[in-house]
């Protein structure tokens, strides 16, 4: 095989006498000749632990389909969002001699995908704490299988959870995900299980359908999401949105999204919003309600400290990515949640604070300090998280 650069690819196609239609983006080509160039299987430029057939499937570049160069950056971003790979250079192309086939070779190396995590949140104002321990195995033996085991503990809350993902089930471009958890909150014990099929419609779009058993009730679920962020974690640009719903004796539905907009080489602005509710609007049993608080929603509240049937929030986060594998956060968050009986109406939560994430070799450290509006400066919530790869 012979390697060719992006700049020479168009010339090569023209010399070969193949009709080419170009758009305003020089990287977008559509081959319209009967003898059009077609894709060969995508590969890693430097072979890693991922099986070659698995990598080709993960790229979602269809073997034998016409060459469209705009597919390559979309495939690359999709691969980087999985957490399996790190980018080391630009994509290279190889031409198979005497055949109209191009091989996209991605300069992606194996990321540290297996890790152990320990985190602690401490709220000085109430003297409450929350601890979490997690073990995550990703891309097990290069097969794109994932496994996670976690436990969480606080004054009124304990939980244990397990998840497993099986890719390419039934030979389709999707995966089967099994999730189970045991929760004890305010002396109420719950055992929940969820089985979901998630199918990739494209590099950005996916849907999920599933069902399970939660709070002594059978339920079914639907999911639709769009994601074109450049990478995960420490995204710098792009959009993520997700709509989800669960159906049982009631409907629990919601929408959340995050948009990253760079405004300089090192600075980006994250605009995020989230809203969830239960229908019809009425008083529900305590165990059926949403359990909120912590980094995933209300960052200024002790994790898993509030029960509610409806909540919403928006967030603005200025991020500085001036150092490798790092991010400085300056954020503010505004949200509301519905009070439970005997109280009525909505509770307003305004939070602001600072955060820092830093990757060091195969480990990462995250520190956040969030302060509720009106609280004393030393009465905020401190969250420390340490992840060690192996």
C-alpha positions as a Markdown table, in Angstrom:
| # | Residue | x | y | z |
|---|---|---|---|---|
| 1 | Unk | 0.0 | 0.0 | 0.0 |
| 2 | Unk | 1.1 | 3.6 | -0.7 |
| 3 | Unk | 0.4 | 6.4 | 1.7 |
| 4 | Unk | -1.0 | 9.7 | 0.5 |
| 5 | Unk | -1.8 | 13.0 | 2.2 |
| 6 | Unk | -5.0 | 14.9 | 2.2 |
| 7 | Unk | -3.6 | 17.6 | -0.1 |
| 8 | Unk | -2.6 | 15.0 | -2.7 |
| 9 | Unk | -5.8 | 13.0 | -2.5 |
| 10 | Unk | -7.9 | 15.2 | -4.8 |
| 11 | Unk | -5.1 | 15.4 | -7.4 |
| 12 | Unk | -4.8 | 11.6 | -7.3 |
| 13 | Unk | -8.5 | 11.2 | -8.0 |
| 14 | Unk | -8.4 | 13.7 | -10.9 |
| 15 | Unk | -5.4 | 11.9 | -12.5 |
| 16 | Unk | -7.3 | 8.7 | -12.2 |
| 17 | Unk | -10.0 | 10.3 | -14.3 |
| 18 | Unk | -12.7 | 10.1 | -11.6 |
| 19 | Unk | -15.4 | 12.7 | -11.5 |
| 20 | Unk | -15.2 | 14.8 | -8.3 |
| 21 | Unk | -17.7 | 17.2 | -6.9 |
| 22 | Unk | -16.4 | 19.5 | -4.2 |
| 23 | Unk | -18.2 | 21.7 | -1.7 |
| 24 | Unk | -17.1 | 24.8 | 0.1 |
| 25 | Unk | -15.2 | 22.5 | 2.5 |
| 26 | Unk | -12.1 | 21.2 | 0.8 |
| 27 | Unk | -12.3 | 18.0 | 2.9 |
| 28 | Unk | -15.7 | 17.1 | 1.5 |
| 29 | Unk | -15.6 | 15.0 | -1.7 |
| 30 | Unk | -18.3 | 13.0 | -3.4 |
| 31 | Unk | -17.1 | 10.6 | -6.0 |
| 32 | Unk | -19.6 | 10.2 | -8.8 |
| 33 | Unk | -17.9 | 8.0 | -11.4 |
| 34 | Unk | -19.0 | 4.4 | -11.9 |
| 35 | Unk | -15.4 | 3.5 | -11.0 |
| 36 | Unk | -15.5 | 5.6 | -7.9 |
| 37 | Unk | -13.0 | 5.2 | -5.1 |
| 38 | Unk | -14.4 | 3.3 | -2.1 |
| 39 | Unk | -13.4 | 2.8 | 1.5 |
| 40 | Unk | -11.4 | -0.1 | 2.8 |
| 41 | Unk | -11.6 | -1.0 | 6.5 |
| 42 | Unk | -10.5 | 1.7 | 8.9 |
| 43 | Unk | -7.4 | 0.9 | 10.9 |
| 44 | Unk | -5.2 | 2.3 | 13.6 |
| 45 | Unk | -2.0 | 3.7 | 12.1 |
| 46 | Unk | -0.1 | 2.1 | 15.0 |
| 47 | Unk | -1.9 | -1.1 | 16.1 |
| 48 | Unk | -3.1 | -1.0 | 19.7 |
| 49 | Unk | -4.9 | -3.5 | 21.9 |
| 50 | Unk | -8.2 | -3.1 | 20.0 |
| 51 | Unk | -9.0 | -6.0 | 17.6 |
| 52 | Unk | -8.8 | -4.8 | 14.0 |
| 53 | Unk | -12.3 | -5.9 | 13.1 |
| 54 | Unk | -13.6 | -4.3 | 16.2 |
| 55 | Unk | -11.9 | -1.0 | 15.4 |
| 56 | Unk | -13.3 | -1.0 | 11.9 |
| 57 | Unk | -16.8 | -1.5 | 13.3 |
| 58 | Unk | -16.3 | 1.2 | 15.9 |
| 59 | Unk | -15.3 | 3.7 | 13.2 |
| 60 | Unk | -18.7 | 3.2 | 11.4 |
| 61 | Unk | -17.0 | 3.7 | 8.0 |
| 62 | Unk | -18.7 | 1.3 | 5.7 |
| 63 | Unk | -16.3 | -0.9 | 3.7 |
| 64 | Unk | -17.1 | -0.6 | 0.0 |
| 65 | Unk | -19.0 | 2.7 | 0.3 |
| 66 | Unk | -17.9 | 5.7 | -1.8 |
| 67 | Unk | -15.1 | 7.8 | -0.4 |
| 68 | Unk | -16.5 | 10.9 | 1.3 |
| 69 | Unk | -13.7 | 12.6 | 3.2 |
| 70 | Unk | -16.1 | 14.5 | 5.5 |
| 71 | Unk | -16.9 | 11.2 | 7.1 |
| 72 | Unk | -13.4 | 10.8 | 8.5 |
| 73 | Unk | -13.4 | 13.7 | 11.1 |
| 74 | Unk | -16.9 | 12.6 | 12.2 |
| 75 | Unk | -15.6 | 9.1 | 12.7 |
| 76 | Unk | -12.6 | 10.4 | 14.5 |
| 77 | Unk | -14.6 | 12.5 | 17.0 |
| 78 | Unk | -16.9 | 9.5 | 17.6 |
| 79 | Unk | -14.0 | 7.3 | 18.4 |
| 80 | Unk | -12.5 | 9.9 | 20.8 |
| 81 | Unk | -15.9 | 10.2 | 22.6 |
| 82 | Unk | -15.7 | 6.5 | 23.6 |
| 83 | Unk | -12.9 | 7.1 | 26.0 |
| 84 | Unk | -10.9 | 4.2 | 24.4 |
| 85 | Unk | -8.4 | 6.3 | 22.4 |
| 86 | Unk | -6.2 | 9.4 | 22.5 |
| 87 | Unk | -5.3 | 11.4 | 19.4 |
| 88 | Unk | -1.6 | 11.6 | 18.5 |
| 89 | Unk | -1.8 | 13.0 | 14.9 |
| 90 | Unk | -3.8 | 13.5 | 11.8 |
| 91 | Unk | -5.5 | 10.8 | 9.8 |
| 92 | Unk | -3.4 | 9.2 | 7.0 |
| 93 | Unk | -4.7 | 7.5 | 3.9 |
| 94 | Unk | -3.2 | 4.5 | 2.1 |
| 95 | Unk | -4.0 | 3.5 | -1.4 |
| 96 | Unk | -4.3 | -0.3 | -2.2 |
| 97 | Unk | -2.2 | -0.8 | -5.4 |
| 98 | Unk | -4.2 | -1.5 | -8.6 |
| 99 | Unk | -7.5 | -1.0 | -6.8 |
| 100 | Unk | -9.7 | 2.0 | -6.2 |
| 101 | Unk | -9.6 | 1.6 | -2.4 |
| 102 | Unk | -8.5 | 4.0 | 0.3 |
| 103 | Unk | -7.6 | 2.9 | 3.8 |
| 104 | Unk | -8.2 | 5.6 | 6.5 |
| 105 | Unk | -5.5 | 5.1 | 9.1 |
| 106 | Unk | -6.3 | 6.9 | 12.4 |
| 107 | Unk | -3.5 | 8.2 | 14.5 |
| 108 | Unk | -5.2 | 7.1 | 17.8 |
| 109 | Unk | -3.4 | 5.3 | 20.6 |
| 110 | Unk | -4.9 | 3.4 | 23.4 |
| 111 | Unk | -6.1 | 5.7 | 26.3 |
| 112 | Unk | -6.0 | 4.6 | 29.9 |
| 113 | Unk | -9.5 | 3.1 | 29.8 |
| 114 | Unk | -9.4 | 1.0 | 33.0 |
| 115 | Unk | -9.4 | 2.9 | 36.3 |
| 116 | Unk | -10.3 | 2.9 | 39.9 |
| 117 | Unk | -12.0 | 6.1 | 41.3 |
| 118 | Unk | -12.5 | 7.4 | 44.8 |
| 119 | Unk | -14.4 | 10.6 | 45.5 |
| 120 | Unk | -15.6 | 12.5 | 48.5 |
| 121 | Unk | -18.0 | 15.4 | 48.9 |
| 122 | Unk | -18.1 | 17.3 | 52.2 |
| 123 | Unk | -20.5 | 20.2 | 53.0 |
| 124 | Unk | -19.2 | 22.3 | 55.8 |
| 125 | Unk | -22.4 | 24.0 | 56.6 |
| 126 | Unk | -24.3 | 20.8 | 57.5 |
| 127 | Unk | -21.2 | 18.7 | 58.3 |
| 128 | Unk | -22.5 | 16.0 | 55.8 |
| 129 | Unk | -20.3 | 13.9 | 53.6 |
| 130 | Unk | -20.7 | 11.5 | 50.7 |
| 131 | Unk | -18.2 | 8.9 | 49.5 |
| 132 | Unk | -18.1 | 7.0 | 46.2 |
| 133 | Unk | -15.8 | 4.2 | 45.0 |
| 134 | Unk | -15.9 | 2.9 | 41.4 |
| 135 | Unk | -14.0 | 0.4 | 39.3 |
| 136 | Unk | -14.4 | 0.8 | 35.5 |
| 137 | Unk | -13.1 | -1.6 | 32.9 |
| 138 | Unk | -13.5 | -0.3 | 29.3 |
| 139 | Unk | -12.7 | -1.9 | 26.0 |
| 140 | Unk | -11.9 | -5.2 | 27.7 |
| 141 | Unk | -9.3 | -7.2 | 25.8 |
| 142 | Unk | -9.9 | -4.9 | 22.8 |
| 143 | Unk | -13.4 | -6.1 | 22.3 |
| 144 | Unk | -15.3 | -2.8 | 23.1 |
| 145 | Unk | -17.0 | -4.5 | 26.1 |
| 146 | Unk | -17.3 | -2.4 | 29.2 |
| 147 | Unk | -17.9 | -3.3 | 32.9 |
| 148 | Unk | -18.4 | -1.0 | 35.9 |
| 149 | Unk | -18.9 | -1.6 | 39.6 |
| 150 | Unk | -19.5 | 1.2 | 42.1 |
| 151 | Unk | -20.6 | 1.8 | 45.7 |
| 152 | Unk | -21.8 | 5.1 | 47.3 |
| 153 | Unk | -22.4 | 6.0 | 51.0 |
| 154 | Unk | -23.6 | 9.0 | 53.0 |
| 155 | Unk | -25.6 | 9.7 | 56.1 |
| 156 | Unk | -29.0 | 8.8 | 54.7 |
| 157 | Unk | -28.0 | 7.1 | 51.5 |
| 158 | Unk | -26.3 | 3.9 | 50.4 |
| 159 | Unk | -26.1 | 2.2 | 47.0 |
| 160 | Unk | -24.3 | -0.4 | 45.0 |
| 161 | Unk | -24.5 | -0.6 | 41.2 |
| 162 | Unk | -23.2 | -2.7 | 38.3 |
| 163 | Unk | -23.3 | -2.3 | 34.6 |
| 164 | Unk | -22.1 | -4.2 | 31.5 |
| 165 | Unk | -22.1 | -3.4 | 27.8 |
| 166 | Unk | -22.1 | -6.0 | 25.0 |
| 167 | Unk | -21.3 | -4.5 | 21.6 |
| 168 | Unk | -22.5 | -5.4 | 18.1 |
| 169 | Unk | -25.3 | -7.7 | 19.3 |
| 170 | Unk | -27.1 | -9.6 | 16.6 |
| 171 | Unk | -24.5 | -8.3 | 14.2 |
| 172 | Unk | -26.0 | -4.8 | 14.3 |
| 173 | Unk | -24.5 | -1.4 | 14.8 |
| 174 | Unk | -25.6 | -1.2 | 18.4 |
| 175 | Unk | -24.9 | -2.5 | 21.9 |
| 176 | Unk | -26.9 | -4.1 | 24.8 |
| 177 | Unk | -26.4 | -2.5 | 28.2 |
| 178 | Unk | -27.4 | -4.2 | 31.5 |
| 179 | Unk | -27.6 | -2.0 | 34.6 |
| 180 | Unk | -28.5 | -3.0 | 38.1 |
| 181 | Unk | -28.5 | -1.2 | 41.5 |
| 182 | Unk | -29.4 | -1.6 | 45.1 |
| 183 | Unk | -30.4 | 1.6 | 46.9 |
| 184 | Unk | -31.2 | 2.2 | 50.6 |
| 185 | Unk | -32.3 | 5.8 | 51.2 |
| 186 | Unk | -34.1 | 7.0 | 54.4 |
| 187 | Unk | -34.6 | 3.4 | 55.4 |
| 188 | Unk | -36.3 | 2.5 | 52.1 |
| 189 | Unk | -34.7 | -0.3 | 50.2 |
| 190 | Unk | -34.9 | -0.6 | 46.4 |
| 191 | Unk | -33.6 | -3.2 | 43.9 |
| 192 | Unk | -33.6 | -1.9 | 40.3 |
| 193 | Unk | -32.6 | -3.5 | 37.0 |
| 194 | Unk | -32.6 | -2.1 | 33.5 |
| 195 | Unk | -31.8 | -3.7 | 30.1 |
| 196 | Unk | -31.4 | -1.4 | 27.1 |
| 197 | Unk | -30.5 | -1.7 | 23.5 |
| 198 | Unk | -28.6 | 1.3 | 22.1 |
| 199 | Unk | -28.3 | 1.6 | 18.3 |
| 200 | Unk | -26.0 | 4.0 | 16.4 |
| 201 | Unk | -28.0 | 5.8 | 13.7 |
| 202 | Unk | -24.9 | 7.7 | 12.6 |
| 203 | Unk | -21.6 | 9.1 | 14.2 |
| 204 | Unk | -23.7 | 11.6 | 16.2 |
| 205 | Unk | -27.2 | 10.2 | 16.5 |
| 206 | Unk | -28.3 | 7.1 | 18.5 |
| 207 | Unk | -31.5 | 5.8 | 20.1 |
| 208 | Unk | -32.2 | 3.4 | 22.9 |
| 209 | Unk | -35.1 | 1.2 | 23.8 |
| 210 | Unk | -35.4 | -1.0 | 26.9 |
| 211 | Unk | -37.2 | -1.9 | 30.0 |
| 212 | Unk | -36.7 | -3.3 | 33.5 |
| 213 | Unk | -37.9 | -3.4 | 37.1 |
| 214 | Unk | -37.8 | -0.4 | 39.4 |
| 215 | Unk | -39.4 | 0.2 | 42.8 |
| 216 | Unk | -41.5 | -3.0 | 42.5 |
| 217 | Unk | -42.8 | -1.8 | 39.1 |
| 218 | Unk | -42.1 | -2.9 | 35.5 |
| 219 | Unk | -41.2 | -0.1 | 33.1 |
| 220 | Unk | -40.2 | 0.5 | 29.5 |
| 221 | Unk | -37.8 | 3.3 | 28.3 |
| 222 | Unk | -36.9 | 5.3 | 25.2 |
| 223 | Unk | -33.8 | 7.4 | 24.5 |
| 224 | Unk | -32.7 | 9.6 | 21.7 |
| 225 | Unk | -29.4 | 11.5 | 21.7 |
| 226 | Unk | -27.2 | 13.6 | 19.5 |
| 227 | Unk | -23.5 | 14.1 | 20.3 |
| 228 | Unk | -20.8 | 15.8 | 18.2 |
| 229 | Unk | -18.4 | 16.9 | 21.0 |
| 230 | Unk | -14.7 | 16.7 | 19.9 |
| 231 | Unk | -13.8 | 14.3 | 22.8 |
| 232 | Unk | -14.8 | 13.0 | 26.2 |
| 233 | Unk | -13.7 | 13.8 | 28.8 |
| 234 | Unk | -12.5 | 17.5 | 28.7 |
| 235 | Unk | -14.6 | 18.4 | 25.7 |
| 236 | Unk | -13.7 | 21.8 | 24.2 |
| 237 | Unk | -16.3 | 22.2 | 21.4 |
| 238 | Unk | -19.5 | 20.6 | 20.3 |
| 239 | Unk | -23.1 | 19.8 | 21.3 |
| 240 | Unk | -24.7 | 17.1 | 23.3 |
| 241 | Unk | -28.5 | 16.6 | 23.7 |
| 242 | Unk | -30.5 | 13.8 | 25.1 |
| 243 | Unk | -34.2 | 13.1 | 25.4 |
| 244 | Unk | -35.4 | 10.2 | 27.6 |
| 245 | Unk | -38.6 | 8.8 | 29.0 |
| 246 | Unk | -39.7 | 5.9 | 31.3 |
| 247 | Unk | -43.2 | 4.5 | 31.2 |
| 248 | Unk | -44.8 | 2.5 | 34.1 |
| 249 | Unk | -47.8 | 3.6 | 36.2 |
| 250 | Unk | -46.7 | 7.2 | 35.3 |
| 251 | Unk | -44.3 | 8.8 | 32.9 |
| 252 | Unk | -40.9 | 10.2 | 34.0 |
| 253 | Unk | -39.4 | 12.2 | 31.1 |
| 254 | Unk | -36.6 | 14.7 | 30.6 |
| 255 | Unk | -34.3 | 16.6 | 28.4 |
| 256 | Unk | -30.7 | 17.6 | 29.0 |
| 257 | Unk | -28.0 | 19.3 | 26.9 |
| 258 | Unk | -24.6 | 20.8 | 26.8 |
| 259 | Unk | -23.0 | 23.2 | 24.3 |
| 260 | Unk | -19.3 | 24.0 | 24.2 |
| 261 | Unk | -18.4 | 27.2 | 22.4 |
| 262 | Unk | -14.7 | 28.1 | 22.2 |
| 263 | Unk | -13.9 | 31.8 | 22.1 |
| 264 | Unk | -10.1 | 31.7 | 22.1 |
| 265 | Unk | -7.3 | 29.1 | 21.8 |
| 266 | Unk | -7.6 | 28.0 | 25.4 |
| 267 | Unk | -11.0 | 29.2 | 26.6 |
| 268 | Unk | -14.4 | 27.7 | 26.0 |
| 269 | Unk | -17.8 | 28.4 | 27.3 |
| 270 | Unk | -20.1 | 25.6 | 28.4 |
| 271 | Unk | -23.9 | 26.3 | 28.4 |
| 272 | Unk | -25.9 | 23.5 | 29.9 |
| 273 | Unk | -29.5 | 22.8 | 30.8 |
| 274 | Unk | -31.5 | 20.0 | 32.2 |
| 275 | Unk | -35.2 | 19.4 | 33.1 |
| 276 | Unk | -37.0 | 16.3 | 34.3 |
| 277 | Unk | -40.6 | 15.7 | 35.5 |
| 278 | Unk | -43.2 | 13.1 | 36.4 |
| 279 | Unk | -46.7 | 13.0 | 34.7 |
| 280 | Unk | -49.4 | 13.4 | 35.6 |
| 281 | Unk | -48.4 | 16.1 | 38.2 |
| 282 | Unk | -49.5 | 14.8 | 41.6 |
| 283 | Unk | -48.0 | 13.6 | 44.9 |
| 284 | Unk | -46.0 | 10.3 | 44.4 |
| 285 | Unk | -44.6 | 7.8 | 46.8 |
| 286 | Unk | -41.2 | 8.9 | 48.1 |
| 287 | Unk | -39.4 | 5.9 | 46.5 |
| 288 | Unk | -40.7 | 6.9 | 43.0 |
| 289 | Unk | -39.3 | 10.4 | 43.1 |
| 290 | Unk | -36.1 | 11.7 | 41.5 |
| 291 | Unk | -33.1 | 11.7 | 43.8 |
| 292 | Unk | -31.0 | 14.8 | 43.1 |
| 293 | Unk | -27.9 | 16.6 | 44.3 |
| 294 | Unk | -24.3 | 16.3 | 43.3 |
| 295 | Unk | -22.1 | 16.9 | 40.3 |
| 296 | Unk | -24.6 | 15.4 | 37.8 |
| 297 | Unk | -27.3 | 18.0 | 38.6 |
| 298 | Unk | -27.3 | 20.4 | 41.6 |
| 299 | Unk | -23.6 | 20.7 | 42.2 |
| 300 | Unk | -24.1 | 22.8 | 45.3 |
| 301 | Unk | -26.2 | 20.2 | 47.1 |
| 302 | Unk | -24.9 | 17.1 | 48.9 |
| 303 | Unk | -25.2 | 14.2 | 46.5 |
| 304 | Unk | -28.5 | 12.3 | 46.6 |
| 305 | Unk | -29.9 | 14.6 | 49.3 |
| 306 | Unk | -33.3 | 15.7 | 47.8 |
| 307 | Unk | -36.4 | 13.8 | 46.6 |
| 308 | Unk | -38.6 | 15.6 | 44.0 |
| 309 | Unk | -41.0 | 14.9 | 41.2 |
| 310 | Unk | -39.8 | 17.8 | 39.0 |
| 311 | Unk | -36.7 | 19.9 | 38.6 |
| 312 | Unk | -34.8 | 22.0 | 36.1 |
| 313 | Unk | -31.5 | 23.9 | 36.0 |
| 314 | Unk | -29.2 | 25.8 | 33.7 |
| 315 | Unk | -25.4 | 26.3 | 34.0 |
| 316 | Unk | -22.7 | 28.6 | 32.6 |
| 317 | Unk | -19.1 | 27.3 | 32.9 |
| 318 | Unk | -16.1 | 29.2 | 31.7 |
| 319 | Unk | -13.3 | 26.7 | 31.1 |
| 320 | Unk | -9.6 | 27.2 | 30.5 |
| 321 | Unk | -7.7 | 24.4 | 28.8 |
| 322 | Unk | -4.3 | 26.0 | 28.6 |
| 323 | Unk | -2.4 | 23.0 | 30.0 |
| 324 | Unk | -2.4 | 19.5 | 28.7 |
| 325 | Unk | -5.1 | 17.2 | 30.1 |
| 326 | Unk | -6.4 | 19.9 | 32.3 |
| 327 | Unk | -9.3 | 22.3 | 32.7 |
| 328 | Unk | -10.1 | 25.3 | 35.1 |
| 329 | Unk | -13.8 | 25.8 | 35.7 |
| 330 | Unk | -15.5 | 29.1 | 36.8 |
| 331 | Unk | -19.2 | 28.2 | 37.0 |
| 332 | Unk | -22.6 | 29.4 | 38.0 |
| 333 | Unk | -25.8 | 27.3 | 38.2 |
| 334 | Unk | -29.4 | 28.3 | 38.6 |
| 335 | Unk | -32.1 | 25.8 | 39.3 |
| 336 | Unk | -35.5 | 24.9 | 40.8 |
| 337 | Unk | -37.1 | 21.8 | 42.2 |
| 338 | Unk | -40.6 | 20.9 | 43.4 |
| 339 | Unk | -41.1 | 20.6 | 47.1 |
| 340 | Unk | -42.7 | 17.5 | 48.6 |
| 341 | Unk | -45.7 | 17.5 | 50.9 |
| 342 | Unk | -46.4 | 19.0 | 53.4 |
| 343 | Unk | -44.5 | 21.8 | 51.7 |
| 344 | Unk | -45.7 | 23.3 | 48.4 |
| 345 | Unk | -44.3 | 25.3 | 45.5 |
| 346 | Unk | -40.8 | 25.4 | 44.1 |
| 347 | Unk | -37.4 | 25.7 | 45.8 |
| 348 | Unk | -34.9 | 28.0 | 44.1 |
| 349 | Unk | -31.2 | 27.1 | 44.1 |
| 350 | Unk | -28.4 | 29.4 | 43.0 |
| 351 | Unk | -24.8 | 28.1 | 43.1 |
| 352 | Unk | -21.4 | 29.4 | 42.0 |
| 353 | Unk | -17.9 | 28.1 | 42.4 |
| 354 | Unk | -14.5 | 27.0 | 41.0 |
| 355 | Unk | -13.2 | 23.7 | 39.8 |
| 356 | Unk | -9.9 | 22.1 | 38.5 |
| 357 | Unk | -9.3 | 18.9 | 36.6 |
| 358 | Unk | -5.8 | 17.7 | 36.0 |
| 359 | Unk | -4.6 | 14.5 | 34.3 |
| 360 | Unk | -1.1 | 13.2 | 35.3 |
| 361 | Unk | 0.3 | 10.2 | 33.5 |
| 362 | Unk | -2.3 | 7.5 | 34.0 |
| 363 | Unk | -4.1 | 9.3 | 36.9 |
| 364 | Unk | -6.4 | 12.4 | 37.2 |
| 365 | Unk | -7.5 | 14.6 | 40.0 |
| 366 | Unk | -10.6 | 16.8 | 40.2 |
| 367 | Unk | -11.4 | 19.4 | 42.8 |
| 368 | Unk | -14.7 | 21.5 | 42.9 |
| 369 | Unk | -15.9 | 24.0 | 45.5 |
| 370 | Unk | -19.5 | 25.1 | 45.2 |
| 371 | Unk | -21.2 | 27.7 | 47.3 |
| 372 | Unk | -25.0 | 28.3 | 47.6 |
| 373 | Unk | -26.1 | 31.9 | 47.2 |
| 374 | Unk | -26.4 | 33.5 | 50.7 |
| 375 | Unk | -24.2 | 31.0 | 52.4 |
| 376 | Unk | -20.9 | 31.9 | 54.3 |
| 377 | Unk | -17.8 | 31.5 | 52.1 |
| 378 | Unk | -16.5 | 28.6 | 54.3 |
| 379 | Unk | -19.9 | 26.7 | 54.3 |
| 380 | Unk | -19.7 | 25.5 | 50.7 |
| 381 | Unk | -19.5 | 21.9 | 49.3 |
| 382 | Unk | -16.0 | 20.5 | 48.5 |
| 383 | Unk | -15.8 | 17.6 | 46.1 |
| 384 | Unk | -12.5 | 15.7 | 45.6 |
| 385 | Unk | -12.1 | 12.9 | 43.1 |
| 386 | Unk | -9.1 | 10.8 | 42.3 |
| 387 | Unk | -8.9 | 8.4 | 39.3 |
| 388 | Unk | -6.0 | 6.0 | 38.8 |
| 389 | Unk | -5.6 | 4.0 | 35.6 |
| 390 | Unk | -4.3 | 0.5 | 35.3 |
